[in-house]
Amino acid sequence: MEKSLLAPIRFLFVLLILIVAPLSSWAASKDEAFDPFEASIEENISTPAVNPKQSAAVVSAMAQLERAFKTAGYATAKVRNGEVIMVTIPCSKLFAPNASKLKADAPKQLLPLVPYVKRFDKYKVVLAVHSDNTGDEQYSDRLTADRASAVDDYFAHEASLPDEAGIIPYGLGADEPVAPNTGIKNREANRRLEVYFIPTAEYIEKIRSRK
């Protein structure tokens, strides 16, 4: 290669390093600074993000998880285009009306999820409890928060989770109904627990390295 071409190429190479390196450092520091317990539920569900090139492999791995949940009888849904799996359980199967203490038979609904909650190396678990619009807003917010804490406590105990692998619970009140708050069946559908299984950065990397 002619010497006249080497200087511009070297300049472009150095410029590329100067641009990419700070961006990489910024991305790393951003991930390290992320505190799931201070983040919104939307931020938690979207973090960590998956590189588009790895998305198909992650979706495939999470589809296996969804099949296991369906086999166990759970209602499931794909979130984030299949990168995240959500399990839904009616609150009527977990709590008595207006109660925040788990029913005696609630473990029948929750215990099959424990082996997956234990895998905190693979999944970040986010809990969201919803209500219908009966009762005032403050009451609904408090009730759903207390119910989310009750499920969090159950999972933490049964899965023997370390403090650094905590579940992130949210009580969302009546803000996100899945049906109009008219009629018994619709209101019952709105009173629900959602359990999100979000692949961790460690698991995403393992999936990528299998390719």
Phi and psi in degrees as GROMACS dihedral restraints (atoms count N, CA, C in turn):
[ dihedral_restraints ]
;  ai    aj    ak    al  type     phi  dphi    fc
    3     4     5     6     1   -67.5    20    10
    4     5     6     7     1   144.8    20    10
    6     7     8     9     1   -60.0    20    10
    7     8     9    10     1   -30.0    20    10
    9    10    11    12     1   -65.2    20    10
   10    11    12    13     1   -22.7    20    10
   12    13    14    15     1   -92.2    20    10
   13    14    15    16     1   -20.9    20    10
   15    16    17    18     1   -66.4    20    10
   16    17    18    19     1   -42.2    20    10
   18    19    20    21     1   -60.3    20    10
   19    20    21    22     1   -48.8    20    10
   21    22    23    24     1   -62.3    20    10
   22    23    24    25     1   -37.6    20    10
   24    25    26    27     1   -66.2    20    10
   25    26    27    28     1   -44.1    20    10
   27    28    29    30     1   -61.8    20    10
   28    29    30    31     1   -40.3    20    10
   30    31    32    33     1   -62.0    20    10
   31    32    33    34     1   -44.2    20    10
   33    34    35    36     1   -65.2    20    10
   34    35    36    37     1   -36.8    20    10
   36    37    38    39     1   -64.6    20    10
   37    38    39    40     1   -46.1    20    10
   39    40    41    42     1   -64.2    20    10
   40    41    42    43     1   -40.8    20    10
   42    43    44    45     1   -62.0    20    10
   43    44    45    46     1   -40.5    20    10
   45    46    47    48     1   -62.2    20    10
   46    47    48    49     1   -42.3    20    10
   48    49    50    51     1   -62.8    20    10
   49    50    51    52     1   -42.7    20    10
   51    52    53    54     1   -64.3    20    10
   52    53    54    55     1   -29.3    20    10
   54    55    56    57     1   -82.5    20    10
   55    56    57    58     1   -47.3    20    10
   57    58    59    60     1   -71.0    20    10
   58    59    60    61     1   -42.6    20    10
   60    61    62    63     1   -59.2    20    10
   61    62    63    64     1   -48.6    20    10
   63    64    65    66     1   -62.8    20    10
   64    65    66    67     1   -36.8    20    10
   66    67    68    69     1   -64.3    20    10
   67    68    69    70     1   -41.1    20    10
   69    70    71    72     1   -64.1    20    10
   70    71    72    73     1   -43.4    20    10
   72    73    74    75     1   -64.0    20    10
   73    74    75    76     1   -39.7    20    10
   75    76    77    78     1   -64.0    20    10
   76    77    78    79     1   -42.9    20    10
   78    79    80    81     1   -63.5    20    10
   79    80    81    82     1   -42.8    20    10
   81    82    83    84     1   -64.1    20    10
   82    83    84    85     1   -44.8    20    10
   84    85    86    87     1   -67.0    20    10
   85    86    87    88     1   -32.5    20    10
   87    88    89    90     1   -64.1    20    10
   88    89    90    91     1   -44.5    20    10
   90    91    92    93     1   -63.9    20    10
   91    92    93    94     1   -42.2    20    10
   93    94    95    96     1   -65.7    20    10
   94    95    96    97     1   -31.6    20    10
   96    97    98    99     1   -81.9    20    10
   97    98    99   100     1   -12.5    20    10
   99   100   101   102     1   -68.6    20    10
  100   101   102   103     1   123.9    20    10
  102   103   104   105     1  -112.5    20    10
  103   104   105   106     1   107.3    20    10
  105   106   107   108     1   -62.0    20    10
  106   107   108   109     1   -26.6    20    10
  108   109   110   111     1   -81.6    20    10
  109   110   111   112     1    -9.4    20    10
  111   112   113   114     1  -106.6    20    10
  112   113   114   115     1    -8.6    20    10
  114   115   116   117     1   -87.5    20    10
  115   116   117   118     1   160.0    20    10
  117   118   119   120     1   -74.4    20    10
  118   119   120   121     1   165.8    20    10
  120   121   122   123     1   -64.5    20    10
  121   122   123   124     1   -35.9    20    10
  123   124   125   126     1   -63.2    20    10
  124   125   126   127     1   -41.3    20    10
  126   127   128   129     1   -66.1    20    10
  127   128   129   130     1   -39.4    20    10
  129   130   131   132     1   -67.0    20    10
  130   131   132   133     1   -40.6    20    10
  132   133   134   135     1   -67.3    20    10
  133   134   135   136     1   -29.4    20    10
  135   136   137   138     1   -91.8    20    10
  136   137   138   139     1     0.4    20    10
  138   139   140   141     1  -124.6    20    10
  139   140   141   142     1   132.3    20    10
  141   142   143   144     1   -79.6    20    10
  142   143   144   145     1   149.4    20    10
  144   145   146   147     1   -75.3    20    10
  145   146   147   148     1   156.9    20    10
  147   148   149   150     1  -109.4    20    10
  148   149   150   151     1   131.4    20    10
  150   151   152   153     1   -57.7    20    10
  151   152   153   154     1   132.3    20    10
  153   154   155   156     1   -51.7    20    10
  154   155   156   157     1   -32.1    20    10
  156   157   158   159     1   -69.2    20    10
  157   158   159   160     1   -22.6    20    10
  159   160   161   162     1  -100.7    20    10
  160   161   162   163     1    -5.4    20    10
  162   163   164   165     1   -60.1    20    10
  163   164   165   166     1   -44.1    20    10
  165   166   167   168     1   -60.5    20    10
  166   167   168   169     1   -40.4    20    10
  168   169   170   171     1   -67.9    20    10
  169   170   171   172     1   -40.0    20    10
  171   172   173   174     1   -66.1    20    10
  172   173   174   175     1   -43.5    20    10
  174   175   176   177     1   -59.7    20    10
  175   176   177   178     1   -41.1    20    10
  177   178   179   180     1   -62.9    20    10
  178   179   180   181     1   -44.1    20    10
  180   181   182   183     1   -65.4    20    10
  181   182   183   184     1   -40.5    20    10
  183   184   185   186     1   -72.7    20    10
  184   185   186   187     1   -25.3    20    10
  186   187   188   189     1   -64.6    20    10
  187   188   189   190     1   -34.3    20    10
  189   190   191   192     1   -63.7    20    10
  190   191   192   193     1   -39.8    20    10
  192   193   194   195     1   -63.3    20    10
  193   194   195   196     1   -44.2    20    10
  195   196   197   198     1   -61.8    20    10
  196   197   198   199     1   -40.1    20    10
  198   199   200   201     1   -62.0    20    10
  199   200   201   202     1   -39.1    20    10
  201   202   203   204     1   -63.1    20    10
  202   203   204   205     1   -40.8    20    10
  204   205   206   207     1   -67.2    20    10
  205   206   207   208     1   -41.2    20    10
  207   208   209   210     1   -64.7    20    10
  208   209   210   211     1   -39.6    20    10
  210   211   212   213     1   -61.1    20    10
  211   212   213   214     1   -33.7    20    10
  213   214   215   216     1   -79.1    20    10
  214   215   216   217     1    -2.7    20    10
  216   217   218   219     1    95.6    20    10
  217   218   219   220     1    10.4    20    10
  219   220   221   222     1   -84.4    20    10
  220   221   222   223     1   149.7    20    10
  222   223   224   225     1   -81.4    20    10
  223   224   225   226     1   128.5    20    10
  225   226   227   228     1  -128.1    20    10
  226   227   228   229     1   163.8    20    10
  228   229   230   231     1  -150.6    20    10
  229   230   231   232     1   148.0    20    10
  231   232   233   234     1   -87.1    20    10
  232   233   234   235     1   134.4    20    10
  234   235   236   237     1  -123.9    20    10
  235   236   237   238     1   152.5    20    10
  237   238   239   240     1    56.9    20    10
  238   239   240   241     1    43.7    20    10
  240   241   242   243     1    59.8    20    10
  241   242   243   244     1    30.0    20    10
  243   244   245   246     1    97.0    20    10
  244   245   246   247     1    -2.9    20    10
  246   247   248   249     1   -77.0    20    10
  247   248   249   250     1   -18.9    20    10
  249   250   251   252     1  -128.6    20    10
  250   251   252   253     1   140.1    20    10
  252   253   254   255     1  -114.8    20    10
  253   254   255   256     1   134.9    20    10
  255   256   257   258     1  -116.1    20    10
  256   257   258   259     1   133.7    20    10
  258   259   260   261     1  -107.8    20    10
  259   260   261   262     1   135.4    20    10
  261   262   263   264     1  -117.4    20    10
  262   263   264   265     1   131.8    20    10
  264   265   266   267     1  -127.8    20    10
  265   266   267   268     1   127.8    20    10
  267   268   269   270     1   -61.9    20    10
  268   269   270   271     1   137.8    20    10
  270   271   272   273     1   -62.6    20    10
  271   272   273   274     1   -25.2    20    10
  273   274   275   276     1   -63.6    20    10
  274   275   276   277     1   -22.1    20    10
  276   277   278   279     1   -86.5    20    10
  277   278   279   280     1    -8.3    20    10
  279   280   281   282     1  -115.5    20    10
  280   281   282   283     1   -33.0    20    10
  282   283   284   285     1  -133.6    20    10
  283   284   285   286     1   146.7    20    10
  285   286   287   288     1   -72.0    20    10
  286   287   288   289     1   159.7    20    10
  288   289   290   291     1   -53.3    20    10
  289   290   291   292     1   130.5    20    10
  291   292   293   294     1    64.1    20    10
  292   293   294   295     1    12.2    20    10
  294   295   296   297     1  -102.0    20    10
  295   296   297   298     1   150.0    20    10
  297   298   299   300     1  -112.9    20    10
  298   299   300   301     1     0.9    20    10
  300   301   302   303     1   -94.7    20    10
  301   302   303   304     1   135.2    20    10
  303   304   305   306     1   -62.2    20    10
  304   305   306   307     1   141.3    20    10
  306   307   308   309     1   -62.5    20    10
  307   308   309   310     1   161.2    20    10
  309   310   311   312     1   -62.9    20    10
  310   311   312   313     1   -31.8    20    10
  312   313   314   315     1   -98.3    20    10
  313   314   315   316     1     8.7    20    10
  315   316   317   318     1   -59.0    20    10
  316   317   318   319     1   -34.3    20    10
  318   319   320   321     1   -56.8    20    10
  319   320   321   322     1   -24.5    20    10
  321   322   323   324     1   -60.0    20    10
  322   323   324   325     1   -32.3    20    10
  324   325   326   327     1   -84.7    20    10
  325   326   327   328     1   -31.7    20    10
  327   328   329   330     1   -98.5    20    10
  328   329   330   331     1   -32.9    20    10
  330   331   332   333     1   -57.7    20    10
  331   332   333   334     1   -38.8    20    10
  333   334   335   336     1   -62.3    20    10
  334   335   336   337     1   -18.2    20    10
  336   337   338   339     1   -84.9    20    10
  337   338   339   340     1   -17.4    20    10
  339   340   341   342     1   -57.2    20    10
  340   341   342   343     1   -44.0    20    10
  342   343   344   345     1   -57.8    20    10
  343   344   345   346     1   -28.3    20    10
  345   346   347   348     1   -85.5    20    10
  346   347   348   349     1   -35.3    20    10
  348   349   350   351     1   -63.3    20    10
  349   350   351   352     1   -34.0    20    10
  351   352   353   354     1   -61.7    20    10
  352   353   354   355     1   -28.9    20    10
  354   355   356   357     1   -81.2    20    10
  355   356   357   358     1    63.4    20    10
  357   358   359   360     1   -69.7    20    10
  358   359   360   361     1   -11.6    20    10
  360   361   362   363     1   -73.8    20    10
  361   362   363   364     1   -22.6    20    10
  363   364   365   366     1  -103.7    20    10
  364   365   366   367     1   -36.7    20    10
  366   367   368   369     1  -130.3    20    10
  367   368   369   370     1   133.5    20    10
  369   370   371   372     1   -88.9    20    10
  370   371   372   373     1   131.9    20    10
  372   373   374   375     1  -110.0    20    10
  373   374   375   376     1   125.9    20    10
  375   376   377   378     1  -118.5    20    10
  376   377   378   379     1   130.1    20    10
  378   379   380   381     1  -105.7    20    10
  379   380   381   382     1   137.6    20    10
  381   382   383   384     1  -135.9    20    10
  382   383   384   385     1   119.7    20    10
  384   385   386   387     1  -107.4    20    10
  385   386   387   388     1   132.6    20    10
  387   388   389   390     1  -119.9    20    10
  388   389   390   391     1   159.6    20    10
  390   391   392   393     1  -129.0    20    10
  391   392   393   394     1   173.1    20    10
  393   394   395   396     1   -85.5    20    10
  394   395   396   397     1  -171.2    20    10
  396   397   398   399     1   -99.8    20    10
  397   398   399   400     1    17.0    20    10
  399   400   401   402     1   -79.0    20    10
  400   401   402   403     1   142.6    20    10
  402   403   404   405     1    85.3    20    10
  403   404   405   406     1   161.5    20    10
  405   406   407   408     1   -78.3    20    10
  406   407   408   409     1   168.4    20    10
  408   409   410   411     1   -61.6    20    10
  409   410   411   412     1   -43.0    20    10
  411   412   413   414     1   -62.0    20    10
  412   413   414   415     1   -40.7    20    10
  414   415   416   417     1   -64.3    20    10
  415   416   417   418     1   -45.5    20    10
  417   418   419   420     1   -62.6    20    10
  418   419   420   421     1   -41.6    20    10
  420   421   422   423     1   -63.3    20    10
  421   422   423   424     1   -44.1    20    10
  423   424   425   426     1   -67.5    20    10
  424   425   426   427     1   -42.7    20    10
  426   427   428   429     1   -63.2    20    10
  427   428   429   430     1   -46.2    20    10
  429   430   431   432     1   -68.8    20    10
  430   431   432   433     1   -34.9    20    10
  432   433   434   435     1   -64.8    20    10
  433   434   435   436     1   -42.5    20    10
  435   436   437   438     1   -66.6    20    10
  436   437   438   439     1   -38.3    20    10
  438   439   440   441     1   -67.3    20    10
  439   440   441   442     1   -40.5    20    10
  441   442   443   444     1   -61.9    20    10
  442   443   444   445     1   -40.2    20    10
  444   445   446   447     1   -64.6    20    10
  445   446   447   448     1   -37.1    20    10
  447   448   449   450     1   -64.7    20    10
  448   449   450   451     1   -42.4    20    10
  450   451   452   453     1   -68.8    20    10
  451   452   453   454     1   -40.7    20    10
  453   454   455   456     1   -57.1    20    10
  454   455   456   457     1   -47.7    20    10
  456   457   458   459     1   -62.0    20    10
  457   458   459   460     1   -39.9    20    10
  459   460   461   462     1   -62.7    20    10
  460   461   462   463     1   -50.4    20    10
  462   463   464   465     1   -63.1    20    10
  463   464   465   466     1   -43.7    20    10
  465   466   467   468     1   -60.1    20    10
  466   467   468   469     1   -38.9    20    10
  468   469   470   471     1   -72.3    20    10
  469   470   471   472     1   -49.3    20    10
  471   472   473   474     1   -69.6    20    10
  472   473   474   475     1   -32.7    20    10
  474   475   476   477     1   -91.8    20    10
  475   476   477   478     1    -4.1    20    10
  477   478   479   480     1    50.2    20    10
  478   479   480   481     1    50.8    20    10
  480   481   482   483     1   -77.3    20    10
  481   482   483   484     1   138.1    20    10
  483   484   485   486     1   -71.0    20    10
  484   485   486   487     1   161.5    20    10
  486   487   488   489     1   -57.5    20    10
  487   488   489   490     1   -36.4    20    10
  489   490   491   492     1   -75.8    20    10
  490   491   492   493     1    -7.5    20    10
  492   493   494   495     1  -113.0    20    10
  493   494   495   496     1    36.0    20    10
  495   496   497   498     1   -65.6    20    10
  496   497   498   499     1   154.3    20    10
  498   499   500   501     1   -84.3    20    10
  499   500   501   502     1   150.4    20    10
  501   502   503   504     1  -106.7    20    10
  502   503   504   505     1   109.3    20    10
  504   505   506   507     1   -99.3    20    10
  505   506   507   508     1   144.9    20    10
  507   508   509   510     1  -133.9    20    10
  508   509   510   511     1   134.2    20    10
  510   511   512   513     1  -104.0    20    10
  511   512   513   514     1   113.6    20    10
  513   514   515   516     1  -106.0    20    10
  514   515   516   517     1     7.4    20    10
  516   517   518   519     1    58.9    20    10
  517   518   519   520     1  -140.6    20    10
  519   520   521   522     1  -105.4    20    10
  520   521   522   523     1    18.4    20    10
  522   523   524   525     1   -73.4    20    10
  523   524   525   526     1   -21.7    20    10
  525   526   527   528     1  -128.8    20    10
  526   527   528   529     1    68.3    20    10
  528   529   530   531     1   -69.2    20    10
  529   530   531   532     1   150.2    20    10
  531   532   533   534     1  -102.6    20    10
  532   533   534   535     1    -4.6    20    10
  534   535   536   537     1  -150.6    20    10
  535   536   537   538     1   158.2    20    10
  537   538   539   540     1   -59.8    20    10
  538   539   540   541     1   141.5    20    10
  540   541   542   543     1   -80.5    20    10
  541   542   543   544     1    56.6    20    10
  543   544   545   546     1  -128.9    20    10
  544   545   546   547     1   128.5    20    10
  546   547   548   549     1    87.0    20    10
  547   548   549   550     1   155.3    20    10
  549   550   551   552     1   -64.3    20    10
  550   551   552   553     1   -45.4    20    10
  552   553   554   555     1   -65.4    20    10
  553   554   555   556     1   -41.5    20    10
  555   556   557   558     1   -64.8    20    10
  556   557   558   559     1   -44.3    20    10
  558   559   560   561     1   -65.6    20    10
  559   560   561   562     1   -35.9    20    10
  561   562   563   564     1   -65.3    20    10
  562   563   564   565     1   -37.8    20    10
  564   565   566   567     1   -63.6    20    10
  565   566   567   568     1   -34.4    20    10
  567   568   569   570     1   -73.7    20    10
  568   569   570   571     1   -27.1    20    10
  570   571   572   573     1   -84.0    20    10
  571   572   573   574     1    98.6    20    10
  573   574   575   576     1  -150.2    20    10
  574   575   576   577     1   156.4    20    10
  576   577   578   579     1  -106.3    20    10
  577   578   579   580     1   130.5    20    10
  579   580   581   582     1  -112.4    20    10
  580   581   582   583     1   131.2    20    10
  582   583   584   585     1  -117.6    20    10
  583   584   585   586     1   114.8    20    10
  585   586   587   588     1   -98.3    20    10
  586   587   588   589     1   130.4    20    10
  588   589   590   591     1  -109.1    20    10
  589   590   591   592     1   111.4    20    10
  591   592   593   594     1  -112.7    20    10
  592   593   594   595     1   124.1    20    10
  594   595   596   597     1   -63.1    20    10
  595   596   597   598     1   134.9    20    10
  597   598   599   600     1   -78.0    20    10
  598   599   600   601     1   165.6    20    10
  600   601   602   603     1   -60.7    20    10
  601   602   603   604     1   -37.0    20    10
  603   604   605   606     1   -63.0    20    10
  604   605   606   607     1   -43.6    20    10
  606   607   608   609     1   -69.1    20    10
  607   608   609   610     1   -40.6    20    10
  609   610   611   612     1   -58.5    20    10
  610   611   612   613     1   -41.7    20    10
  612   613   614   615     1   -66.0    20    10
  613   614   615   616     1   -39.8    20    10
  615   616   617   618     1   -63.4    20    10
  616   617   618   619     1   -41.6    20    10
  618   619   620   621     1   -62.7    20    10
  619   620   621   622     1   -41.4    20    10
  621   622   623   624     1   -64.2    20    10
  622   623   624   625     1   -40.3    20    10
  624   625   626   627     1   -72.9    20    10
  625   626   627   628     1   -15.2    20    10
  627   628   629   630     1   -72.7    20    10
  628   629   630   631     1   -24.3    20    10
